[in-house]
């Protein structure tokens, strides 16, 4: 796989993940149907965890929900480990 493909993949998955996360914040405030946590975690597993962690603090969303917070940090740690093992 070329480096440009990997870069484009991570850019796209983080944009999609960020949009879903931001929409979930909007939906929470507007009291409309939310994005399932399972879906948010799936996009984090696919590589979107970096933008979701950033948005957690910028949007102040999901930072009090310890179960979500713990899983997100676990996924982030796993991604860091994978990146360090590849390099």
C-alpha positions, 0 to 999 in steps of 0.5 A: 500500500502506498503512503498516499493511500494510507494518508487519504484513508486516515483523512477520510475516516477522521472526517467522517468520524468527526462529522458523526461525532459533531452530529451526535453532539448537535442531536444531544442538544436538540433532543433528536435521534442520536448516533449509537455509541457502537457506531462512534466506536466502530469509526474510532476503531477504523482510525477516526479516534484521533479526531473524536478525542480532539472533539471530545474536549473541543465540543465538551461531548461524552467527557462525563460518560466514563464507559464511552471515555474509557473505550475511546482511550483504549482504542486510542492506545491501541492505535498508538501501539500499532503506529509505533510497531509499524515505524 
